[in-house]
Amino acid sequence: MLLYNKYFAIQYLKSIVLIFFIALALIFLIDISEISRRLADVSDVSLINIVILSLYKLPSTFEEVSPVIILFGTLLFLNKLSRHSELIISNASGLSFWQVITPPAVISILFGLFVVFIIDPLGIQYKDNFSLLERDVKGENKFINLEDEKEFWSSQKNSTGELIVNAEQVYLNQLTLIDATFLQFDDNQNLLEKYDSTYAKFEANQWILHNVWADMEGKSREYLEIYKIETNSNELLMFEDAIKNSNQSIWTILGVIKKLNLNSISTTKHIVDLNFLIAMPALMLALVLTAACFCVKLFRVQHSIFMVILGIIVGLLLFFVNHISYILSENEIFNPILGAWWHIITVILIATKVLISREDG
């Protein structure tokens, strides 16, 4: 590595690390405040539990704000070079602005890969741990839904007739339903039995219900610790909605897409997620080039501050456009590939044109 590349890379890493720790501290404090508020009604919650819950939330929240870290880190790096007249010195020594910006560009791409391959899977796993610990602290059953926007509904068949299953929540990784109700009908659609369970697990073509209140035809309501109900439905079809809407990391998403395709189940969300994960390093690069557009020229101090603020606004605009594009793609308004890349490619081309124009005068 050339000496100037090493120098600029170290200076950029210092800026990124500084913004990184500031962002982590702010996220951590906000999470502690939010979790403390949510658990205010729990009498025996400890500070250690709140801290651990906050730590579990860090990876997923950090992933969401990682583009902002790159934006602020790049602006800080370039502004520091400008204030110390290092841009003038590098230009006078024959270095072009492209040679100055190349190390940050490469680091930003590597940072994007780090987020995709490490932070995103950690965030998904720690969401799991967060949900389990939160429910344990609240004194509730340890299984909890990770995708709790929707109730679980399923119509199934068994030897008796139709079985209707409803649950408040579903823990997909363990094939477990929380606060589940099972309605057993005969072949003539007559209701025979009703079971209300704290949680129910699916194992080998049967539901294993725990902590059950059973209402059976001709019998009074009774409590059962465990009760088993057979079902002819397979796991994938039963959990179709949950699997379609689950969060998958780059390591598992291709397998889930293949599995859903084999069963003719919509893969829209996962295809969108895959394209946006692949586009993450390019988004980081686009933010570096965007920030560079506002720092390539030397300005007086007051103008320099104005250009930094303008760079922040434009960079945040790209960040929000990326989020809106994701929503539109998920709702099938945009093609997933188009939704993930149109704004990134547009910004990279515009920023490159601006930088070339300013470099060449």
C-alpha positions in Angstrom: 0.0 0.0 0.0 1.3 3.4 -0.9 2.1 5.7 2.0 -0.6 8.3 1.2 -3.2 5.5 0.9 -2.2 4.2 4.3 -2.4 7.7 5.8 -5.8 8.5 4.4 -7.1 5.1 5.3 -6.0 5.5 8.9 -7.5 9.0 9.1 -10.8 7.8 7.7 -10.9 4.9 10.1 -10.4 7.3 13.0 -13.3 9.3 11.8 -15.5 6.3 11.3 -14.6 4.8 14.7 -15.4 8.1 16.4 -18.8 8.3 14.8 -19.3 4.6 15.4 -18.8 4.9 19.2 -20.9 8.1 19.4 -23.7 6.4 17.6 -23.5 3.2 19.7 -23.6 5.3 22.9 -26.6 7.2 21.8 -28.4 4.1 20.6 -27.6 2.3 23.8 -28.9 5.2 26.0 -32.1 5.5 24.0 -32.7 1.8 24.2 -32.1 1.8 27.9 -34.7 4.6 28.3 -37.2 2.9 26.0 -36.8 -0.5 27.6 -37.1 1.0 31.1 -40.3 2.6 30.1 -41.7 -0.6 28.7 -40.8 -2.5 31.8 -42.0 0.1 34.2 -44.9 -2.1 35.4 -42.6 -5.0 36.2 -41.6 -4.8 39.9 -38.6 -7.1 40.0 -36.8 -6.1 36.8 -33.1 -5.4 37.4 -30.7 -2.9 35.8 -28.7 -5.9 34.5 -31.7 -7.2 32.6 -32.3 -3.7 31.1 -28.7 -3.5 30.1 -28.7 -6.9 28.5 -31.9 -6.2 26.6 -30.4 -3.0 25.3 -27.3 -4.9 24.2 -29.5 -7.4 22.4 -31.1 -4.5 20.4 -27.8 -2.9 19.4 -26.9 -5.0 16.3 -30.3 -4.5 14.6 -30.5 -0.8 15.4 -26.9 -0.3 14.4 -27.6 -2.0 11.0 -30.4 0.5 10.4 -28.2 3.6 11.1 -24.9 2.2 9.6 -25.3 4.3 6.4 -25.6 7.4 8.5 -22.4 6.5 10.3 -20.6 6.3 6.9 -22.1 9.6 5.8 -21.1 11.5 9.0 -17.7 9.8 9.1 -16.9 10.8 5.6 -17.9 14.4 6.1 -15.8 14.5 9.3 -12.8 13.0 7.5 -12.9 15.4 4.6 -13.7 18.4 6.7 -10.7 17.6 8.9 -8.4 17.4 5.9 -9.8 20.7 4.6 -9.3 22.5 8.0 -5.7 21.2 8.3 -5.0 22.3 4.7 -4.2 18.6 3.8 -6.3 18.8 0.7 -4.2 21.7 -0.6 -1.0 19.9 0.3 -2.1 16.7 -1.4 -3.2 18.6 -4.5 0.1 20.6 -4.6 2.1 17.3 -4.4 0.3 16.0 -7.5 -2.4 13.9 -5.9 -5.8 14.1 -7.4 -9.0 14.1 -5.3 -9.7 10.6 -6.5 -6.6 9.4 -4.8 -7.7 11.0 -1.6 -11.2 9.5 -1.8 -10.3 6.0 -2.9 -9.3 4.7 0.6 -12.6 5.9 2.1 -14.5 4.4 -0.8 -12.8 1.0 -0.4 -13.3 1.0 3.4 -17.0 2.0 3.0 -17.6 -1.0 0.7 -15.8 -3.3 3.2 -17.9 -1.8 6.0 -21.1 -2.6 4.0 -20.0 -6.2 3.6 -19.3 -6.3 7.3 -22.9 -5.1 8.0 -24.4 -7.6 5.6 -22.4 -10.7 6.6 -21.9 -10.1 10.3 -24.1 -7.4 11.8 -27.4 -8.4 10.0 -27.2 -12.1 11.1 -26.3 -11.0 14.7 -29.2 -8.6 14.7 -31.7 -11.4 13.7 -30.3 -13.8 16.3 -30.2 -11.1 19.1 -33.8 -10.1 18.3 -34.6 -13.7 19.2 -32.7 -13.5 22.5 -34.3 -10.1 23.2 -37.8 -11.5 22.8 -37.0 -14.5 25.0 -35.5 -12.5 27.8 -38.1 -9.7 27.7 -40.9 -12.3 28.1 -39.0 -14.1 30.8 -38.5 -10.8 32.7 -42.3 -10.1 32.4 -43.0 -13.5 33.9 -44.6 -14.7 30.7 -44.1 -17.9 28.7 -40.6 -18.0 27.2 -41.7 -18.4 23.6 -42.6 -15.2 21.8 -43.3 -14.1 18.3 -40.5 -12.4 16.4 -42.8 -11.1 13.7 -45.7 -10.0 15.9 -47.5 -7.8 13.5 -50.1 -10.4 12.6 -52.0 -13.2 14.4 -51.5 -16.8 13.2 -54.5 -18.5 11.6 -54.5 -21.9 10.0 -57.2 -24.3 8.7 -56.0 -27.9 8.9 -57.3 -31.5 8.6 -57.1 -34.6 10.8 -59.0 -37.9 11.2 -61.8 -36.1 13.1 -62.4 -33.3 10.6 -61.4 -29.7 10.2 -59.0 -28.1 12.8 -59.0 -24.3 13.1 -55.9 -22.9 14.8 -55.5 -19.4 16.0 -52.6 -17.8 18.0 -51.6 -14.4 19.2 -48.0 -15.0 18.3 -45.7 -17.5 16.6 -42.1 -18.3 17.3 -41.0 -19.5 13.9 -37.7 -21.1 14.7 -39.2 -23.4 17.3 -42.5 -23.9 15.3 -44.3 -22.8 18.5 -47.6 -20.9 18.9 -48.3 -18.6 21.8 -51.7 -18.1 23.4 -53.1 -20.6 20.9 -56.8 -21.7 20.5 -57.7 -25.0 18.7 -61.2 -25.6 17.4 -62.0 -29.2 16.4 -64.9 -29.7 14.0 -66.3 -32.9 12.6 -66.9 -33.7 8.9 -70.3 -31.9 9.1 -68.7 -28.7 10.5 -70.1 -29.2 14.0 -67.9 -27.9 16.8 -66.8 -30.7 19.0 -63.9 -29.4 21.1 -62.1 -26.2 22.0 -58.6 -26.0 23.5 -57.0 -22.9 24.9 -53.3 -23.3 25.5 -50.5 -21.1 26.8 -48.3 -22.4 24.0 -48.3 -25.3 21.5 -45.4 -26.9 19.6 -45.6 -28.7 16.3 -43.8 -32.1 16.2 -44.2 -34.9 13.7 -47.8 -34.2 12.4 -49.2 -33.3 15.8 -49.6 -30.3 18.0 -48.4 -30.7 21.6 -50.4 -28.2 23.7 -49.1 -27.0 27.1 -51.2 -25.6 30.0 -54.5 -26.4 28.3 -58.1 -25.5 29.2 -60.2 -28.0 27.3 -63.9 -27.7 26.5 -65.1 -31.0 25.2 -68.6 -32.0 24.1 -70.6 -33.4 27.0 -67.9 -32.6 29.6 -67.2 -29.7 31.9 -64.2 -27.4 31.3 -61.0 -29.0 32.6 -57.3 -28.2 32.9 -54.6 -30.4 31.3 -50.9 -29.9 31.5 -50.2 -31.5 28.1 -52.6 -32.5 25.3 -51.8 -33.8 21.8 -53.9 -33.1 18.7 -53.1 -34.8 15.4 -52.9 -32.8 12.1 -52.4 -33.8 8.5 -50.9 -30.4 7.5 -47.2 -30.0 6.8 -45.0 -27.5 8.6 -44.3 -25.2 5.6 -48.0 -24.7 4.6 -49.0 -24.1 8.2 -46.4 -21.5 8.8 -46.6 -20.0 5.3 -47.4 -16.4 6.4 -44.8 -16.5 9.2 -42.1 -17.8 6.8 -43.0 -15.3 4.1 -42.7 -12.4 6.5 -39.7 -13.6 8.6 -36.3 -11.9 8.6 -33.5 -14.0 7.1 -29.8 -13.3 7.0 -27.6 -13.5 3.9 -26.6 -16.9 5.0 -30.1 -18.4 5.1 -32.2 -16.3 2.7 -31.3 -18.2 -0.5 -32.4 -21.5 1.1 -35.7 -20.1 2.3 -36.4 -18.6 -1.2 -35.7 -22.0 -2.8 -37.9 -23.8 -0.2 -40.8 -21.4 -0.9 -40.4 -21.6 -4.6 -40.7 -25.4 -4.5 -44.0 -25.0 -2.7 -45.3 -22.2 -5.0 -45.3 -19.7 -2.1 -44.6 -16.0 -2.6 -41.0 -15.0 -2.1 -41.4 -11.3 -2.6 -40.2 -10.1 0.8 -37.1 -12.4 0.8 -36.2 -11.4 -2.8 -36.5 -7.7 -1.8 -34.4 -8.3 1.3 -31.7 -10.2 -0.7 -31.4 -7.4 -3.3 -31.2 -4.7 -0.7 -28.6 -6.7 1.2 -26.5 -7.1 -1.9 -26.9 -3.3 -2.6 -25.7 -2.3 0.9 -22.0 -1.9 0.0 -22.9 0.1 -3.0 -25.2 2.3 -0.9 -22.2 3.0 1.4 -20.1 3.9 -1.6 -22.8 6.3 -2.8 -22.9 8.1 0.5 -19.1 8.5 0.5 -19.3 10.1 -3.0 -22.2 12.2 -2.0 -20.3 13.6 1.0 -17.2 14.1 -1.2 -19.2 16.3 -3.6 -19.7 18.9 -0.8 -16.0 18.9 0.4 -14.0 18.6 -2.8 -13.6 22.4 -3.0 -12.0 24.6 -0.4 -14.3 27.2 1.2 -14.1 29.8 3.9 -15.1 28.5 7.4 -18.7 29.7 7.3 -19.2 28.3 3.7 -17.5 25.1 4.8 -20.0 24.6 7.6 -22.9 25.3 5.2 -21.6 22.7 2.7 -21.2 20.1 5.5 -24.8 20.7 6.5 -25.9 20.5 2.9 -24.0 17.2 2.5 -25.8 15.9 5.6 -29.2 16.8 4.2 -28.5 15.2 0.8 -27.0 12.1 2.4 -30.0 11.7 4.7 -32.3 12.2 1.7 -30.6 9.3 0.0 -30.9 7.2 3.2 -34.7 7.9 3.4 -35.2 7.3 -0.4 -33.5 3.9 0.1 -36.0 3.1 2.9 -39.0 4.3 0.9 -37.8 2.3 -2.1 -37.6 -0.8 0.1 -41.3 -0.3 1.2 -42.4 0.2 -2.4 -40.5 -3.0 -3.5 -42.0 -5.0 -0.6 -45.5 -4.0 -1.7 -44.6 -5.0 -5.3 -44.9 -1.5 -6.6 -41.2 -1.6 -7.7 -39.3 -4.5 -9.2 -37.0 -5.7 -6.4 -33.8 -5.2 -8.4 -35.0 -1.8 -9.7 -36.0 -0.8 -6.1 -32.7 -1.7 -4.6 -30.5 -0.1 -7.3 -32.1 2.8 -9.1 -31.3 5.5 -6.5 -27.9 4.1 -5.7 -26.8 4.0 -9.4 -28.3 7.5 -10.0 -26.4 9.0 -7.1 -23.1 7.3 -7.9 -23.3 8.6 -11.6 -24.3 12.1 -10.5 -21.7 12.3 -7.8 -19.0 11.0 -10.2 -19.9 13.6 -12.8 -19.8 16.4 -10.1 -16.4 15.2 -8.8 -14.9 14.9 -12.3 -16.1 18.4 -13.2 -14.7 20.0 -10.0 -11.4 18.0 -10.3 -10.9 19.1 -13.9 -12.3 22.6 -13.4 
